[in-house]
């Protein structure tokens, strides 16, 4: 920049201070390397006006009137929204000249420049955003991007073509640059004056009326956190104690920090991603120098560039606009003297200072390579844990890109920045793993699993097996990228530790085929050459695949041997065996070209006592107890049993998985069930159990001496192994009843005896849920309990929506109306979402049906899933078919499951919709809709005034955690205390209440 003019009558500018001010204290920690310089604007003469509208030499003659928003282009030019002059101005640093690019604008308050140097101007007066194309050198042809905004105050550019705007009335809006479509993101903000999109995608909004900065999730509008206490004042420090005074516009720095024009504190400040608030420049008004009109340079209160330009002594007065260029140089506009300032040496450039880098950081995973047929738990560490982050982690196991829009992607539950992935892929190694972090609309680079870094052979992990069982253990090969193994040999050793008994029976290599219960990447279609021996207490099995042996070949990864290891029946719980490979060698051509191989580390086989639910085999992750099942019976388990009964995917007959599928003969109190076969009755009984028609459920394990033992399951709790998430941003409230899926039958009036009628069947899913497999058994009966059902029916799928026809199963020995309709997992393609008509139950009304009879259409059970390892809780609402009459009563609203859960009866007078069994003034219908408890008057939240305060009381269920929230306006909620855990009795909380005004309360369950 040019030096200040020596002619004091022409120009008095704040340049480099020549005076040494005794006793001056620094205003910003570590700011001594920062320098402040006035660039343009302000008073031209000693007695002249501070404001004006003058182009020309930036330091000598230029003037502004309320310069506000700032932005820069790729050339380094600075654009200024000159509000009161109604102009877009430019400061060209190559010539040190200020130019008016466009006049006649209606109070421009903010400006932004995109990556291709197109300029966007926000006008407060007429509520518009206009764009000037970079090729429009004279700024003559603005393109209207959006209009109809209400007194907008700030503008920011976000990713994916989004313009973010705040309005003085308290709203945050997102505008699509290409279409002009406006989306309301958040409301209830208090005089917002600044907006910035952080590197994480989170949107920061300054609330001048509340003296704070809010961090907002860009998709849901949820307030993630705030910076500042909300009380007017000045304090640097952590976000929760810092104070602002009417903060104005914001800017994101290249290093991820947030810069704030703290207007009435007369300071420019920054917030690091660690939440620490620091002053860049500006001092307390009580320490302003001047006025000294005769000083060179002239000093005016609040306009002083500092002693030798040092930022810690520089003064500011009402800064409103801020911008940080890619090198970290900070620019600010100050409206009191209508000037522009520059701060150099801030450390705000990319990768420096202020505690955070650009963008969303990449998570890490461990392990990141290898083949794990028995499964492995992958640890995911997420570094995105700063103040500016509210991130989600997604993963895929098929090599596709993870994220919320990929239907095969799953979310990782993380706590303290650490989450886990239950890897259960038997046909893929970790090279197919993908992990990605998402923060708002931004995302991290994708983490990709890797090929092995060395050619390794051995056991992939530790294992647990019951005494007397034959544990199935795979020997795996992991190869470096491009390596091929065409022959191999080694010795497997199983050695007892401490007092564990030696193996009495030989280790055996088992055949592998494409029809196995657990599909594997097989190295060969034949068994290896093998021989068993002992060396002391160590059991040894030699394994060899020679050239061309059964097409032996491994590329990338595979299983070279599937071993059955017999655990002695005398083994005690906690006994351990060491598993290792020795004398390992192999070739890459099946002849003489050796391939360097190393044995994987030794592993441990521990003796445990794992049990399994009889019939529960899905998901079939492995053969040993603990490697399959999810402790519930459903459609997937029936599928496995049915397949095994016809010879498809049958587990090894000695395995725990086979024993789980072997249901018939039934277990008794004196003997475990099963007959060593999986036949028709096994899956028939399992089908009835999975539908809730039978309740004779059992668990099996191996007891002392390795004998199979069984024990009855008193009550099979039908809960999801992993329920689908609710809608984004939602939190469960205080609810007594929640089901992800509702199946309901419609009502039909004026049905004619002897003719066919069609009853619509609807499936409604909660927000965010999908359904890819489903089964149900509709029952038509003249009695409420369905005991007289003799009416045959068939199902007509709703083909208009692409729903496939179901498979039909009949349960022998039951009534004529015994058809169970099954959509196997994946048959509902695309999966069901929202509320849809699945189809129609079609039946002929019996010719003898009398006028006025109302047939019930109920569901004996309904079940289904979106994925193999995600299960839902269902409820069903019955329908009615009225013969020759209009419906004499309203359609049912209460589900059968709700009635049975709370009243153990479908027909009890206490279960009627209009009944109020707990006498709390809410009918069952209201209790059901509110998801509250119909038999406990103290269950819902009640309030009693006492001593000027409020006593809040509600019933808290055993083991559930509750948080009491309060709000003055039903928009902003805060917790009144830590979570409280229930014990099946009422909880109380005493709140002294606000000094003035209203207060609203609610109770939320802690997820």
FIBA-805019 format. One line per 10 residues: their letters; for each residue z, x, y of C-alpha. Coordinates in steps of 0.25 Angstrom, whole numbers. Layout:
# residues N
a> Z X Y; ... $
//
This chain:
# residues 1007
xxxxxxxxxx> 0 0 0; -2 4 14; 10 9 22; 16 0 33; 10 1 46; 16 10 57; 13 0 68; 26 -8 68; 19 -19 77; 9 -22 67 $
xxxxxxxxxx> 16 -21 54; 31 -21 49; 31 -19 34; 42 -16 23; 37 -3 18; 45 8 12; 59 8 19; 62 20 27; 77 16 29; 88 20 20 $
xxxxxxxxxx> 98 9 18; 112 14 16; 119 8 4; 108 0 -2; 109 -5 -16; 98 -7 -26; 94 -21 -29; 88 -19 -43; 92 -11 -54; 83 0 -57 $
xxxxxxxxxx> 75 -3 -45; 75 10 -37; 61 14 -43; 55 1 -38; 49 0 -24; 46 -12 -15; 35 -13 -5; 30 -24 4; 15 -26 2; 11 -37 12 $
xxxxxxxxxx> 15 -49 21; 26 -51 30; 28 -48 45; 17 -40 52; 25 -38 65; 40 -37 69; 40 -51 75; 28 -57 66; 28 -68 56; 31 -64 41 $
xxxxxxxxxx> 21 -74 36; 6 -75 39; -8 -76 33; -14 -62 34; -24 -54 25; -26 -39 26; -19 -27 24; -7 -31 15; 4 -23 22; -1 -23 36 $
xxxxxxxxxx> -6 -37 39; -5 -46 27; 4 -58 28; 8 -70 19; 15 -83 20; 24 -86 8; 18 -77 -2; 22 -82 -16; 16 -79 -29; 10 -66 -33 $
xxxxxxxxxx> 0 -61 -44; -9 -49 -46; -22 -46 -53; -28 -35 -61; -32 -27 -49; -18 -27 -44; -20 -37 -32; -9 -46 -28; -11 -61 -26; -2 -69 -17 $
xxxxxxxxxx> 1 -84 -16; 2 -85 -1; 9 -98 -1; 10 -103 13; -3 -97 17; -10 -105 6; -17 -92 1; -19 -83 -11; -18 -69 -6; -21 -55 -12 $
xxxxxxxxxx> -15 -42 -10; -26 -31 -13; -18 -18 -16; -31 -10 -16; -33 -13 -1; -19 -18 3; -25 -30 8; -21 -45 7; -32 -55 6; -32 -70 6 $
xxxxxxxxxx> -39 -75 -7; -38 -90 -5; -32 -98 6; -30 -113 7; -21 -114 -5; -10 -124 -5; 3 -115 -6; 0 -105 -17; 13 -101 -23; 8 -93 -35 $
xxxxxxxxxx> -3 -84 -40; -7 -79 -54; -18 -70 -59; -23 -70 -74; -27 -58 -82; -42 -60 -77; -37 -60 -62; -39 -75 -60; -30 -79 -49; -21 -92 -50 $
xxxxxxxxxx> -15 -98 -38; -4 -109 -38; -3 -118 -26; 10 -125 -23; 5 -135 -13; -6 -142 -22; -1 -138 -36; -13 -130 -41; -17 -118 -48; -30 -112 -44 $
xxxxxxxxxx> -37 -100 -51; -46 -90 -44; -56 -83 -53; -55 -68 -52; -70 -68 -49; -68 -77 -37; -67 -65 -28; -66 -74 -15; -56 -84 -22; -65 -96 -18 $
xxxxxxxxxx> -66 -104 -31; -52 -107 -36; -51 -115 -50; -40 -126 -50; -32 -123 -63; -22 -134 -61; -17 -144 -50; -7 -155 -49; 5 -145 -50; 17 -149 -42 $
xxxxxxxxxx> 22 -139 -32; 20 -127 -41; 27 -114 -38; 23 -103 -47; 12 -99 -57; 11 -90 -69; 0 -86 -79; 4 -87 -93; -4 -84 -106; -15 -93 -112 $
xxxxxxxxxx> -20 -98 -99; -7 -104 -94; -3 -106 -79; 12 -108 -78; 17 -116 -65; 30 -120 -60; 32 -132 -51; 42 -134 -40; 47 -147 -47; 52 -139 -59 $
xxxxxxxxxx> 41 -138 -69; 34 -127 -77; 19 -130 -81; 9 -123 -89; -6 -124 -84; -17 -121 -93; -27 -113 -85; -39 -117 -91; -37 -132 -92; -26 -135 -81 $
xxxxxxxxxx> -18 -142 -91; -3 -142 -86; 9 -142 -96; 23 -145 -91; 31 -135 -97; 45 -136 -91; 51 -145 -80; 65 -146 -73; 64 -132 -68; 71 -130 -54 $
xxxxxxxxxx> 61 -126 -43; 53 -116 -51; 47 -106 -42; 42 -95 -52; 35 -94 -66; 31 -83 -75; 26 -82 -89; 34 -71 -96; 28 -61 -106; 34 -69 -117 $
xxxxxxxxxx> 27 -82 -113; 40 -88 -108; 39 -94 -94; 49 -90 -83; 51 -100 -71; 60 -97 -59; 68 -109 -54; 71 -107 -40; 80 -119 -39; 88 -115 -51 $
xxxxxxxxxx> 88 -100 -48; 84 -96 -62; 72 -92 -70; 69 -101 -83; 62 -95 -95; 53 -107 -101; 47 -108 -115; 32 -110 -111; 29 -120 -122; 41 -129 -122 $
xxxxxxxxxx> 46 -127 -108; 60 -124 -114; 69 -115 -105; 72 -103 -113; 81 -96 -104; 84 -94 -89; 86 -82 -80; 97 -83 -69; 109 -92 -69; 103 -103 -61 $
xxxxxxxxxx> 112 -101 -49; 107 -95 -36; 111 -80 -34; 107 -66 -37; 111 -58 -49; 103 -48 -57; 107 -47 -72; 104 -54 -85; 97 -68 -85; 109 -76 -87 $
xxxxxxxxxx> 117 -71 -75; 105 -67 -65; 104 -76 -53; 92 -79 -44; 90 -87 -31; 78 -96 -31; 69 -87 -39; 54 -89 -36; 41 -83 -43; 42 -75 -56 $
xxxxxxxxxx> 33 -65 -62; 32 -58 -75; 32 -43 -75; 23 -35 -85; 35 -30 -93; 40 -45 -96; 50 -46 -84; 51 -58 -75; 50 -55 -60; 57 -65 -51 $
xxxxxxxxxx> 56 -68 -36; 70 -71 -33; 68 -78 -20; 81 -81 -13; 88 -69 -19; 77 -61 -12; 74 -52 -24; 63 -50 -34; 69 -49 -48; 65 -47 -62 $
xxxxxxxxxx> 70 -52 -76; 68 -43 -88; 66 -49 -102; 80 -46 -105; 84 -56 -94; 89 -45 -84; 87 -49 -70; 84 -38 -60; 81 -37 -45; 68 -30 -42 $
xxxxxxxxxx> 70 -30 -27; 77 -37 -16; 91 -37 -11; 102 -46 -6; 99 -52 7; 112 -47 13; 107 -33 12; 93 -35 18; 90 -25 29; 85 -29 43 $
xxxxxxxxxx> 79 -34 51; 74 -21 56; 61 -24 64; 61 -10 69; 62 -3 56; 50 4 50; 47 -3 41; 53 -16 47; 65 -22 39; 66 -37 38 $
xxxxxxxxxx> 78 -43 30; 73 -45 15; 60 -37 18; 63 -22 15; 55 -14 4; 67 -6 2; 72 9 5; 60 17 1; 55 5 -6; 66 4 -16 $
xxxxxxxxxx> 67 -10 -22; 82 -9 -23; 82 -10 -8; 70 -19 -5; 72 -32 0; 66 -46 -3; 66 -59 4; 62 -72 -4; 52 -66 -14; 44 -77 -21 $
xxxxxxxxxx> 33 -71 -28; 32 -60 -39; 22 -53 -47; 22 -40 -56; 9 -33 -58; 6 -26 -72; 12 -13 -67; 25 -19 -64; 23 -19 -49; 30 -31 -43 $
xxxxxxxxxx> 25 -40 -31; 33 -50 -24; 31 -60 -12; 42 -63 -3; 41 -76 6; 51 -73 17; 43 -62 23; 30 -66 16; 28 -52 10; 23 -46 -3 $
xxxxxxxxxx> 31 -35 -10; 28 -25 -21; 39 -18 -30; 34 -6 -38; 41 1 -49; 48 -11 -55; 46 -8 -70; 40 -22 -72; 28 -16 -78; 24 -18 -93 $
xxxxxxxxxx> 34 -13 -103; 44 -8 -92; 57 -13 -86; 64 -27 -87; 66 -27 -101; 53 -33 -108; 39 -30 -111; 26 -39 -110; 24 -50 -120; 31 -55 -132 $
xxxxxxxxxx> 36 -43 -141; 32 -42 -155; 42 -46 -166; 44 -36 -178; 45 -40 -193; 52 -33 -205; 46 -31 -215; 32 -31 -210; 25 -27 -222; 25 -29 -237 $
xxxxxxxxxx> 23 -39 -248; 35 -48 -251; 31 -58 -263; 46 -62 -264; 47 -64 -249; 54 -57 -238; 62 -60 -225; 55 -53 -213; 63 -50 -201; 57 -53 -188 $
xxxxxxxxxx> 62 -46 -175; 58 -52 -162; 59 -44 -149; 56 -55 -140; 71 -59 -136; 71 -56 -121; 75 -67 -111; 60 -70 -109; 57 -74 -124; 59 -86 -132 $
xxxxxxxxxx> 50 -82 -143; 46 -88 -157; 42 -80 -169; 31 -84 -178; 26 -78 -191; 15 -81 -201; 13 -75 -215; -2 -77 -217; -7 -67 -206; -10 -78 -196 $
xxxxxxxxxx> -5 -77 -182; 9 -83 -180; 12 -93 -169; 16 -107 -167; 2 -112 -168; 0 -106 -182; 4 -117 -192; 7 -106 -203; 16 -99 -193; 31 -100 -194 $
xxxxxxxxxx> 42 -97 -184; 53 -87 -186; 67 -91 -183; 73 -79 -175; 87 -76 -171; 90 -65 -162; 76 -60 -162; 76 -59 -177; 69 -69 -187; 65 -69 -202 $
xxxxxxxxxx> 52 -73 -209; 54 -77 -224; 41 -71 -229; 37 -78 -242; 22 -74 -244; 19 -70 -258; 4 -68 -255; 5 -60 -242; 12 -47 -237; 18 -46 -224 $
xxxxxxxxxx> 5 -41 -218; 2 -56 -216; 15 -58 -208; 13 -61 -193; 24 -63 -183; 23 -66 -168; 33 -69 -157; 30 -80 -147; 36 -82 -133; 31 -94 -126 $
xxxxxxxxxx> 16 -93 -126; 16 -78 -128; 17 -70 -141; 19 -57 -147; 9 -48 -155; 9 -53 -169; 17 -45 -179; 9 -42 -191; 14 -39 -205; 9 -25 -210 $
xxxxxxxxxx> 3 -19 -222; 12 -10 -230; 14 4 -224; 14 10 -237; 10 7 -251; 22 1 -258; 26 -5 -271; 39 -11 -275; 48 -23 -273; 47 -30 -260 $
xxxxxxxxxx> 61 -35 -258; 75 -37 -265; 77 -49 -274; 88 -58 -280; 88 -64 -293; 98 -72 -302; 104 -67 -314; 96 -69 -327; 83 -72 -319; 70 -64 -319 $
xxxxxxxxxx> 68 -60 -305; 53 -59 -301; 50 -47 -292; 37 -43 -287; 33 -28 -286; 24 -28 -273; 14 -18 -267; 12 -16 -252; 0 -7 -248; -4 -1 -235 $
xxxxxxxxxx> -16 -7 -229; -29 -4 -237; -22 2 -249; -25 -3 -263; -17 -2 -276; -25 -3 -289; -15 3 -299; 0 5 -299; 12 8 -308; 27 9 -306 $
xxxxxxxxxx> 41 6 -312; 50 -5 -308; 65 -2 -309; 76 -12 -309; 89 -5 -308; 103 -12 -308; 112 -9 -297; 127 -7 -299; 132 -16 -311; 120 -25 -312 $
xxxxxxxxxx> 115 -26 -326; 102 -20 -330; 90 -28 -333; 90 -32 -348; 76 -38 -348; 63 -31 -344; 57 -32 -331; 43 -40 -333; 31 -40 -324; 26 -54 -323 $
xxxxxxxxxx> 11 -59 -322; 6 -63 -308; -5 -74 -306; -11 -82 -295; -3 -94 -301; 11 -89 -299; 22 -97 -292; 22 -86 -282; 8 -81 -278; 8 -66 -277 $
xxxxxxxxxx> -2 -55 -273; -4 -49 -287; -9 -35 -289; -15 -38 -303; -18 -50 -312; -11 -43 -324; 3 -38 -327; 5 -23 -325; 8 -13 -336; 23 -14 -337 $
xxxxxxxxxx> 34 -9 -346; 49 -11 -345; 60 0 -347; 74 3 -344; 80 16 -338; 95 14 -339; 98 1 -332; 85 1 -324; 74 -8 -329; 60 -2 -327 $
xxxxxxxxxx> 46 -9 -327; 34 0 -327; 22 -7 -320; 8 -2 -320; -6 -7 -315; -17 2 -319; -31 2 -314; -37 -12 -314; -25 -18 -321; -27 -33 -319 $
xxxxxxxxxx> -35 -30 -306; -23 -23 -300; -24 -21 -285; -16 -22 -273; -21 -22 -259; -11 -24 -248; 0 -30 -256; 3 -36 -270; 13 -38 -282; 10 -28 -293 $
xxxxxxxxxx> 21 -33 -302; 30 -46 -303; 42 -42 -311; 52 -51 -318; 66 -44 -317; 76 -50 -327; 90 -51 -320; 101 -49 -331; 109 -62 -333; 121 -54 -332 $
xxxxxxxxxx> 118 -49 -318; 128 -53 -308; 126 -58 -294; 124 -47 -284; 119 -37 -295; 107 -29 -290; 95 -22 -295; 86 -11 -289; 71 -13 -289; 62 -1 -287 $
xxxxxxxxxx> 49 5 -291; 47 19 -296; 35 28 -300; 25 20 -292; 11 24 -291; -3 18 -290; -18 20 -286; -27 14 -276; -39 14 -285; -33 11 -299 $
xxxxxxxxxx> -37 25 -303; -32 38 -297; -30 36 -282; -16 35 -280; -10 25 -269; 3 30 -263; 13 20 -266; 28 19 -263; 39 10 -269; 45 0 -261 $
xxxxxxxxxx> 60 2 -259; 69 -3 -270; 74 -17 -270; 86 -25 -275; 86 -36 -285; 100 -44 -284; 106 -54 -293; 109 -67 -286; 111 -81 -289; 100 -89 -282 $
xxxxxxxxxx> 98 -104 -285; 86 -113 -283; 84 -128 -282; 77 -133 -294; 63 -137 -291; 63 -129 -278; 53 -119 -278; 45 -120 -265; 43 -111 -258; 40 -102 -270 $
xxxxxxxxxx> 42 -89 -264; 47 -82 -276; 51 -84 -290; 66 -79 -290; 77 -89 -285; 78 -88 -270; 63 -85 -269; 58 -100 -269; 63 -114 -265; 69 -119 -252 $
xxxxxxxxxx> 81 -127 -258; 73 -141 -257; 64 -148 -265; 51 -153 -259; 36 -155 -261; 33 -140 -262; 43 -138 -274; 36 -150 -281; 22 -143 -279; 27 -130 -285 $
xxxxxxxxxx> 33 -138 -297; 20 -146 -299; 12 -134 -298; 20 -127 -309; 20 -139 -318; 4 -137 -319; 5 -122 -320; 3 -118 -306; 11 -108 -299; 22 -108 -310 $
xxxxxxxxxx> 34 -98 -308; 37 -88 -319; 45 -96 -329; 58 -87 -328; 58 -88 -313; 68 -95 -304; 56 -102 -297; 51 -108 -311; 65 -113 -314; 66 -120 -300 $
xxxxxxxxxx> 53 -127 -304; 58 -131 -318; 65 -144 -315; 65 -152 -328; 73 -154 -336; 83 -157 -325; 95 -148 -322; 109 -153 -327; 123 -149 -324; 124 -141 -337 $
xxxxxxxxxx> 110 -135 -338; 99 -131 -328; 86 -138 -329; 72 -134 -332; 64 -132 -345; 56 -120 -342; 44 -128 -338; 38 -134 -325; 32 -147 -329; 29 -161 -324 $
xxxxxxxxxx> 44 -166 -323; 48 -153 -316; 40 -157 -303; 42 -172 -305; 57 -170 -304; 55 -160 -293; 46 -170 -285; 57 -181 -286; 68 -171 -282; 59 -167 -270 $
xxxxxxxxxx> 57 -181 -266; 72 -184 -267; 70 -194 -279; 79 -185 -287; 92 -178 -283; 95 -170 -295; 93 -156 -289; 98 -143 -295; 99 -128 -292; 97 -117 -302 $
xxxxxxxxxx> 101 -103 -303; 106 -93 -313; 121 -92 -316; 129 -81 -323; 122 -76 -335; 109 -79 -328; 109 -94 -334; 101 -104 -326; 111 -114 -320; 109 -126 -311 $
xxxxxxxxxx> 117 -134 -301; 115 -148 -295; 111 -149 -280; 120 -160 -275; 111 -163 -263; 97 -157 -261; 97 -156 -245; 83 -158 -241; 82 -149 -229; 70 -141 -224 $
xxxxxxxxxx> 70 -126 -227; 64 -124 -213; 61 -136 -205; 49 -136 -195; 53 -133 -181; 55 -144 -170; 46 -144 -158; 45 -132 -150; 57 -130 -141; 65 -142 -147 $
xxxxxxxxxx> 79 -141 -152; 86 -150 -162; 96 -159 -155; 108 -166 -161; 102 -173 -173; 107 -179 -185; 93 -181 -192; 81 -173 -192; 68 -174 -200; 55 -167 -198 $
xxxxxxxxxx> 47 -177 -204; 47 -192 -204; 39 -200 -214; 38 -215 -211; 31 -227 -217; 25 -238 -208; 27 -253 -208; 16 -263 -212; 17 -278 -208; 10 -290 -214 $
xxxxxxxxxx> 6 -283 -227; 0 -292 -237; 5 -294 -251; -6 -289 -261; -13 -280 -251; -13 -265 -248; -5 -260 -236; -4 -247 -229; 9 -241 -224; 7 -229 -214 $
xxxxxxxxxx> 15 -216 -218; 19 -208 -206; 24 -193 -206; 31 -189 -193; 35 -174 -191; 44 -168 -180; 38 -160 -169; 33 -146 -175; 33 -151 -189; 21 -151 -199 $
xxxxxxxxxx> 20 -157 -213; 10 -150 -223; 15 -156 -236; 22 -170 -239; 27 -179 -250; 32 -193 -249; 35 -205 -259; 33 -218 -252; 40 -230 -259; 36 -244 -256 $
xxxxxxxxxx> 47 -254 -259; 52 -268 -256; 66 -262 -256; 72 -253 -246; 76 -243 -256; 62 -243 -263; 68 -246 -277; 58 -257 -280; 46 -249 -277; 34 -254 -286 $
xxxxxxxxxx> 23 -253 -275; 12 -243 -278; 6 -236 -266; -3 -225 -262; -5 -216 -250; -17 -216 -241; -17 -203 -232; -21 -203 -218; -34 -196 -219; -37 -199 -204 $
xxxxxxxxxx> -27 -188 -201; -32 -179 -212; -20 -181 -221; -23 -178 -236; -20 -188 -247; -7 -184 -254; -5 -181 -269; 2 -192 -276; 13 -190 -286; 19 -201 -294 $
xxxxxxxxxx> 34 -200 -299; 34 -205 -314; 44 -216 -317; 46 -222 -303; 40 -234 -297; 25 -237 -295; 27 -233 -280; 30 -218 -284; 19 -210 -277; 23 -197 -270 $
xxxxxxxxxx> 13 -192 -260; 12 -177 -259; 5 -169 -249; 6 -155 -254; 10 -144 -244; -3 -141 -236; -10 -154 -240; -6 -160 -226; -16 -152 -219; -15 -151 -207 $
xxxxxxxxxx> 0 -153 -208; 6 -166 -202; 12 -166 -189; 18 -176 -179; 18 -190 -184; 6 -195 -192; 2 -205 -202; 1 -199 -216; -5 -210 -222; -3 -224 -228 $
xxxxxxxxxx> 5 -229 -240; -4 -239 -246; 1 -250 -256; -2 -264 -260; 9 -274 -256; 12 -282 -269; 6 -296 -270; 20 -302 -273; 26 -296 -260; 32 -307 -252 $
xxxxxxxxxx> 30 -309 -237; 40 -302 -229; 43 -291 -239; 44 -277 -233; 41 -266 -242; 47 -252 -239; 39 -240 -238; 49 -228 -240; 48 -214 -244; 56 -209 -256 $
xxxxxxxxxx> 55 -195 -250; 46 -187 -241; 45 -172 -240; 35 -161 -235; 33 -148 -228; 25 -141 -218; 25 -128 -225; 30 -122 -239; 43 -118 -233; 46 -128 -222 $
xxxxxxxxxx> 52 -142 -226; 55 -154 -218; 65 -165 -218; 59 -179 -219; 63 -193 -216; 55 -206 -220; 55 -220 -213; 51 -232 -222; 40 -242 -219; 39 -257 -222 $
xxxxxxxxxx> 27 -265 -227; 30 -280 -223; 22 -291 -232; 16 -302 -223; 25 -300 -212; 28 -292 -199; 39 -282 -200; 52 -289 -198; 59 -276 -195; 56 -264 -187 $
xxxxxxxxxx> 50 -252 -194; 60 -242 -200; 64 -231 -191; 75 -224 -198; 71 -215 -209; 76 -217 -224; 81 -203 -224; 89 -205 -211; 96 -217 -217; 99 -210 -230 $
xxxxxxxxxx> 104 -198 -223; 114 -206 -214; 117 -218 -222; 113 -215 -237; 105 -228 -237; 92 -234 -233; 97 -249 -233; 112 -247 -227; 115 -256 -215; 120 -244 -209 $
xxxxxxxxxx> 106 -237 -209; 99 -249 -202; 92 -244 -189; 100 -253 -180; 114 -250 -187; 124 -241 -179; 133 -235 -190; 140 -226 -182; 142 -236 -170; 138 -226 -160 $
xxxxxxxxxx> 128 -236 -153; 116 -230 -159; 108 -237 -170; 103 -230 -182; 89 -231 -176; 94 -223 -163; 102 -213 -172; 89 -210 -180; 81 -208 -167; 91 -200 -161 $
xxxxxxxxxx> 93 -192 -174; 108 -194 -172; 119 -198 -183; 120 -213 -186; 133 -212 -193; 141 -203 -183; 144 -209 -169; 149 -196 -165; 137 -188 -169; 129 -190 -156 $
xxxxxxxxxx> 133 -183 -143; 144 -191 -135; 150 -188 -122; 164 -191 -116; 169 -188 -102; 182 -181 -102; 189 -175 -90; 177 -173 -82; 169 -166 -94; 161 -171 -105 $
xxxxxxxxxx> 165 -171 -120; 153 -170 -129; 154 -174 -144; 145 -175 -155; 145 -174 -170; 141 -160 -176; 137 -159 -190; 142 -148 -199; 136 -134 -196; 127 -138 -185 $
xxxxxxxxxx> 127 -132 -172; 126 -139 -159; 125 -136 -144; 129 -145 -133; 119 -144 -121; 120 -150 -107; 110 -152 -96; 111 -158 -82; 97 -164 -82; 92 -165 -97 $
xxxxxxxxxx> 83 -153 -95; 91 -140 -95; 101 -140 -106; 112 -129 -108; 122 -127 -119; 136 -130 -116; 141 -121 -126; 139 -114 -139; 134 -121 -152; 144 -129 -159 $
xxxxxxxxxx> 144 -131 -174; 147 -145 -180; 156 -148 -192; 153 -163 -195; 162 -168 -183; 160 -170 -168; 159 -159 -159; 164 -159 -144; 161 -152 -132; 168 -153 -119 $
xxxxxxxxxx> 159 -151 -107; 165 -151 -93; 152 -156 -88; 145 -153 -75; 152 -153 -61; 141 -163 -56; 128 -170 -61; 124 -175 -75; 125 -167 -88; 118 -171 -101 $
xxxxxxx> 121 -166 -115; 115 -164 -128; 118 -157 -141; 108 -148 -149; 109 -143 -163; 108 -128 -164; 95 -125 -172 $
//
